[in-house]
Amino acid sequence: MLVADDEQLIRAGLRAIVEGEPDLTVVGEAADGAHAVAEAARLRPDVILMDVRMPALDGIQATRRILEPAGRAPKIIVVTTFENDEYVYDALRAGAAGFLLKRARPQDIVQAIRMVAHGETLLFPAAIRALATEHGRAPEGGARWHGRLTEREAEVLRLMAKGHSNAEIAEELFVSPQTVKTHVGNTLAKLHARDRTQAVIFAYETGFITPA
């Protein structure tokens, strides 16, 4: 894992939390976004904890640059002081897998790292809805892309926006978890979304789902 934050004390604290776990290792640190981009390319970490407000290059631009090349890319968790922060929303739009508050409990930080490392997304429905309400762009015309989704895929997207897991969606729709997994994969592909968070943000920004 790579830790990117301009405050040495924060980096040291996060490193101590992570390295206290037998299955997690910090392979490097970065004090700004430009350094984070360089270290991500050099070290190829599985997960990056990325501060959103850094000098030289902020966490949003760093996230975009790290995720831009095709192929294997690390999972990025943005770390912030305030959850209702436009920087956080922009980082999620750029492809971050989720976000954590700097005041989060150590066990929550560790759990989040393990989740994204295993391909899960840190989707907090209430927080995403609040961010979309505060910082979301004007609807771009959901009807233009809504036709790409089948009726069942649209249902799955709405349930994803509520934070439902595949198992919970399967129970709600009376289908198998494997069927839900297929629908989720198809939905992400049609929306050109990297993960569930990006798909949900896209749904808010096109007006398919309204924050209210």
C-alpha positions in Angstrom: 0.0 0.0 0.0 1.1 3.6 -0.7 0.3 6.5 1.7 0.0 9.9 0.1 -0.4 12.9 2.4 1.5 16.2 2.8 1.5 16.0 6.6 4.3 13.7 7.9 2.4 13.1 11.1 -0.7 11.8 9.2 1.5 9.5 7.0 3.2 8.1 10.1 -0.1 7.5 11.8 -1.6 5.7 8.8 1.6 3.6 8.4 1.5 2.6 12.0 -2.2 1.5 11.7 -1.6 -0.5 8.5 1.7 -2.2 9.6 0.0 -3.3 12.8 -1.9 -5.8 10.6 -0.2 -9.1 9.6 -1.7 -9.1 6.1 -1.0 -5.4 5.2 2.2 -3.7 4.2 3.1 -0.1 3.4 5.5 -0.1 0.4 6.0 3.7 0.2 4.9 7.2 1.0 4.4 10.4 -0.9 4.2 14.0 0.3 2.4 15.4 -2.7 0.3 14.4 -5.7 3.1 14.4 -8.2 5.2 12.2 -6.0 2.2 9.9 -5.5 1.9 9.5 -9.3 5.6 8.6 -9.6 5.6 6.2 -6.7 2.4 4.5 -7.9 4.1 3.8 -11.2 7.3 2.6 -9.6 5.9 0.5 -6.7 2.6 -0.6 -8.3 0.8 -0.8 -4.9 -2.6 -2.6 -4.7 -4.1 0.2 -2.7 -3.4 3.9 -2.3 -4.6 6.1 0.6 -4.7 9.5 -1.1 -5.1 12.9 0.6 -7.3 15.1 -1.5 -5.7 18.5 -0.6 -1.9 18.4 -1.3 0.6 20.9 -2.9 2.1 20.6 -6.4 -0.7 18.3 -7.5 -3.8 17.6 -5.6 -5.3 14.2 -4.9 -7.9 14.6 -7.7 -5.4 15.1 -10.5 -3.1 12.5 -9.0 -6.0 10.0 -9.0 -6.8 10.8 -12.6 -3.2 10.3 -13.7 -2.7 7.1 -11.8 -5.9 5.5 -13.2 -5.6 6.9 -16.7 -3.3 4.2 -18.2 -5.1 1.0 -19.4 -4.4 -2.2 -17.5 -3.9 -3.1 -13.9 -4.5 -0.1 -11.7 -4.4 0.3 -7.9 -7.6 1.0 -5.8 -7.5 4.5 -4.5 -9.2 5.6 -1.2 -9.3 9.3 -0.8 -8.7 10.6 2.8 -10.3 13.8 3.9 -11.0 16.0 6.9 -14.6 16.9 5.8 -16.9 14.4 4.2 -19.0 17.0 2.4 -16.0 18.2 0.4 -16.1 19.0 -3.3 -12.6 17.6 -3.6 -14.0 14.2 -2.4 -16.8 14.3 -4.9 -14.4 15.1 -7.8 -12.0 12.4 -6.7 -14.8 9.8 -6.7 -15.8 11.0 -10.2 -12.2 10.6 -11.2 -12.3 6.9 -10.2 -11.5 6.6 -6.5 -13.0 3.5 -5.0 -14.3 5.4 -1.9 -13.3 7.8 0.8 -12.4 7.8 4.5 -12.4 10.6 7.1 -9.1 11.3 8.8 -10.8 10.9 12.1 -12.0 7.3 11.2 -11.3 4.6 13.7 -8.2 2.5 13.0 -10.4 -0.7 12.6 -12.5 1.1 10.0 -9.4 2.2 8.0 -8.1 -1.4 8.0 -11.5 -2.8 7.0 -11.7 -0.2 4.1 -8.3 -1.2 2.8 -9.1 -4.9 2.8 -12.5 -4.2 1.1 -11.1 -2.4 -1.8 -8.1 -4.7 -2.1 -10.6 -7.5 -2.7 -12.4 -5.6 -5.3 -15.3 -4.2 -3.3 -16.3 -0.5 -3.3 -16.7 1.8 -0.3 -20.1 3.1 -1.2 -21.8 5.2 1.5 -25.3 6.0 0.1 -26.1 8.8 2.4 -22.7 10.5 1.9 -22.9 10.1 -1.9 -26.4 11.5 -1.9 -25.3 14.5 0.2 -22.2 15.1 -2.0 -24.4 14.9 -5.2 -26.9 17.4 -3.7 -24.1 19.8 -2.7 -21.6 19.5 -5.5 -23.3 17.5 -8.3 -23.5 18.9 -11.8 -26.7 19.8 -13.6 -28.5 16.7 -15.1 -27.0 15.9 -18.5 -30.1 14.2 -19.8 -30.5 10.7 -18.4 -32.9 9.7 -21.2 -30.0 9.7 -23.6 -28.3 6.8 -21.8 -31.2 5.3 -19.9 -32.1 3.4 -23.0 -28.8 1.5 -22.9 -30.0 -0.3 -19.7 -32.5 -3.0 -19.6 -35.4 -2.6 -17.1 -33.7 -5.1 -14.7 -30.3 -3.3 -15.0 -32.0 0.0 -14.1 -33.6 -1.7 -11.1 -30.1 -3.0 -10.1 -28.6 0.5 -10.4 -31.3 2.0 -8.1 -30.6 -0.6 -5.5 -26.8 -0.1 -5.9 -27.5 3.6 -5.1 -29.1 2.5 -1.9 -26.0 0.7 -0.9 -27.3 -2.8 -1.4 -24.8 -5.7 -1.8 -25.3 -8.2 -4.5 -26.8 -10.6 -2.0 -29.3 -8.0 -0.9 -30.2 -7.1 -4.5 -30.7 -10.8 -5.3 -33.1 -11.1 -2.3 -35.0 -8.0 -3.3 -35.4 -9.1 -6.9 -35.8 -12.8 -6.3 -32.9 -13.8 -8.5 -29.6 -15.5 -7.9 -26.5 -13.6 -6.7 -24.7 -14.7 -9.9 -27.5 -13.1 -12.0 -27.1 -9.9 -10.0 -23.3 -10.0 -10.6 -24.0 -10.3 -14.3 -26.4 -7.4 -14.2 -24.0 -5.2 -12.2 -21.2 -6.0 -14.7 -23.3 -5.2 -17.7 -24.5 -1.9 -16.1 -20.9 -0.8 -15.3 -19.9 -1.6 -18.9 -22.7 0.3 -20.5 -22.1 3.3 -18.3 -18.3 3.1 -18.8 -18.0 3.2 -15.0 -15.0 1.8 -13.2 -17.0 0.7 -10.2 -20.3 1.0 -8.4 -19.5 4.4 -7.0 -18.9 5.9 -10.4 -22.1 4.3 -11.7 -24.1 5.8 -8.9 -22.6 9.3 -9.3 -23.3 9.1 -13.0 -26.9 8.2 -12.3 -27.2 11.3 -10.0 -25.5 13.6 -12.5 -27.8 12.5 -15.4 -30.9 12.9 -13.4 -31.7 9.1 -13.5 -31.6 9.2 -9.7 -32.4 12.5 -7.8 -30.6 13.3 -4.6 -33.9 14.2 -2.9 
